[in-house]
Amino acid sequence: MAKLLSRTIFMEMISARLDGLASLVKTNNSLGSNSGSRDIEDFFGIVLNHILLTDLQNLNEDEVANRKAIDLGDKSRKIAFQVTAKKDGRKINETLCKLTSDDIRDYPDFRILVVGRKQTKYSLDQAQCKRTGFTVSKIWDIRKVISRCRRLKAPQLEALLTDIDAEYKKIELVAGNMVNPSAALLSSIEPIPEIHLGELQAFVDFFERTYGRPRQTAVDAFKDMVEKLQELPRDTRECLGTIFERREKKRIDDGSAAEYTEIDHRKLARLLTRDIDADLAMLRASGFIERRDSWARPEDFRWRAHLADPLFNRAVLDYLNANKVDVRRAFTSIDFRSF
């Protein structure tokens, strides 16, 4: 059980870091900046070496080689990757056109790693695919990398996590040049409305009456939660509110009858109808959600939300079940007057 627990913790931390980096790259790319791209390539070179047992080197450091389409390569294993934030088919086809005969000879197993989530379908240049031996299955993304990480044993995951954290420190050194928070994120964060005890009167009464705990306990928990919400963009808060609004009422497949604040990932993506990878990464980094995997079907996973300590989380669920509250609006606008 201890080994299983430690493996789960390592995997959770690795997933959070990979998702977080993908979010950073996405924001950086949206601002038209290419700063820190070499560090990103090195980062994923280390991750891929762990999961594929390769010795991928950054070929951009070799000016003589001049591999325009390849970022990482292991010549002895004849495998190479391009690391890119662009996921569209046009980018893939342009990359294939850039592969030279020497590239194809030296690295017949060429793959493309999308730092983010790849498209569900691609229309590839069949002539280039035949020339290079490339197929759609060779387009990887963060989900594919995380899936391959799950094959590793606990000691291997621990070693990977150690290397990931070391590389993160290097990336943090150039983060200020990669993203300008005032231009990229702060513009999407609203002023936070003040939360007064009077506005939470109904919930505080419910908390004291139901659980027999001091009223101030509920007030303090709300204030702590609001401070964390204040650091998140509006869309990210809406994502959290949606998890609570459309949460599953009961879960029995884990052997218990406990109610969780939990939702299927694909259902959440359908409800919000937009790319939510960055939102999920920020919610995980803030401690609001955790990923719950299915051992039987790795592609089926859920998100479970946590507001604070278990008692406060339980109280919010009970209150939502007993009262009609627009919980999505409450989290999105940080307006808990309906409580």
Steps between C-alpha positions, in 0.01 A plus 500: 500500500784738587670433167172560316445823690850631429468411132167682482649809664800504263270462201271778619793739547650414161165549326452838669845620393455386140156662477634816663788527256262444208289788631806725523606413145147565372491846661849580374406392149182711503716806572716426198810436709748222438716567808611196693427254217838330543426438867163349410665268249759393759223443756308261277821335386559395860140382544508297178834345592344372821193346339663370179844410641662709228788747492330788319725804456401852401613523138442875492822531698690349207530774239682267262215247487246768402194279555220746417216256574649318799553622856592182687682197361657171609708383205578158646131424551410681173217693668433874493240754610393846409360686803234758411214696651314500168258212453339571161539281194666777303785510749539121484512500120751787492723307736488187284597705195809624687628150572805436283620169362773503766239555771295205375808277475636590844164515679245275329286505816405867495224629727344835585421598860226760540547681829131506581217299352508385138203511264261206482542473122772593252512531124861422419688531171503136391794549264711636786379224732610238247836674450572530872319195639294728724153408632240672717593268788839673514338825612536506878362745752509555876232237556711243316808588706302470826357169383851364434614625842236276658696196382790591727549352846513714814883533512506598133225757555689643796816537289299664221339743745842596638629581151180685408529724806863577420408607147210707632747714691681582176172590329399722791814706443371608159130498587500876536608529137254235385183649641407852602233438766367854487431465128404133481309411814426792727274658243267200534484511881217707645506706818390274783175599674523523878346210687314604814363278775152632436514377142583149623242500777290212366800272444660586834171425680478169312860415587456568872164324518603191303852440624505674838823678414584868564358741245839662455635170366273529196580869451875438514473211251306722260759778527784257429314365199431847363867596528592199285224575250628856471819371338313322221365635167122515454488205257688283749255589778213416265657158443504435875142624537390266221656203679288582805186578302508181291663276759410135524261440787620154592790272424475128579765358267767563762323285756350784702180702503679827565414809300783673324537831321605314189440512125608302195765685298326457164172620646669811640663574163162470326332732748756778463550457123853643502857394567515454878851354534644826637209541743541147633875550541446816705230339713733208573787731583272692740391179672135531398481176301671165463489249220336164570601228257320186401722195540290307247491773234786756525330727244200535734587736781319745725569820687428519871476844664612603848425840650677474834492247783262201466243645743465826308482312171229274649309802629500669160369183334225457759404865467485477120281189524261674741480839325461637151829678432646617169835349591663556160426873517616513861846364415533682168421843646624420852160615620376283784202714603273211395659302781 
